[in-house]
């Protein structure tokens, strides 16, 4: 999990399809983002990006 500074804004939360098995993240912002990475939910309801701390959660 990514570390958060006490003054940093809360990480973005993104709701995805409840049937999703995996998600990708590139940090958004085009060239200001980060390399595209893929995360598997692997039986969990959420996955956090190790680069930007975006939290992907399965919708209900």
C-alpha positions in Angstrom: 0.0 0.0 0.0 1.2 3.5 -0.7 2.1 5.8 2.1 0.0 8.9 2.7 1.2 12.2 4.0 -1.0 13.9 6.6 -1.3 17.0 4.4 -1.9 15.1 1.1 -5.5 14.9 -0.3 -7.4 11.6 0.2 -6.7 9.1 -2.6 -9.2 8.9 -5.4 -11.8 6.1 -5.0 -13.0 4.5 -8.2 -16.0 2.1 -8.3 -15.8 -0.7 -10.9 -18.2 -3.3 -12.1 -18.9 -5.9 -9.3 -18.0 -8.7 -11.7 -14.6 -7.3 -12.6 -11.6 -9.6 -12.0 -8.9 -7.0 -12.5 -8.3 -3.3 -13.1 -5.5 -1.2 -14.6 -4.2 2.2 -13.4 -2.0 4.7 -15.2 -2.4 7.5 -12.6 -4.4 9.6 -15.0 -3.1 12.9 -16.3 -1.4 11.5 -19.4 2.3 12.1 -19.3 2.0 13.2 -15.7 0.7 9.8 -14.6 2.7 6.6 -14.0 3.4 3.4 -15.9 0.3 1.4 -16.6 -0.1 -1.4 -14.0 -2.7 -4.1 -13.6 -4.2 -5.4 -10.3 -6.2 -8.5 -9.6 -9.0 -8.4 -7.1 -8.0 -12.0 -6.2 -11.1 -12.7 -4.1 -11.1 -9.2 -2.5 -13.6 -6.3 -3.0 -10.9 -3.6 -3.4 -7.4 -3.0 -4.8 -5.0 -0.1 -4.2 -2.6 1.3 -6.7 1.0 1.1 -5.3 2.0 4.2 -7.4 -0.8 6.7 -6.7 -2.9 5.1 -4.0 -6.1 5.2 -6.0 -8.5 2.7 -4.5 -10.6 0.6 -6.8 -13.7 -1.0 -5.2 -16.3 -3.3 -6.7 -19.7 -1.7 -6.9 -22.7 -3.4 -5.3 
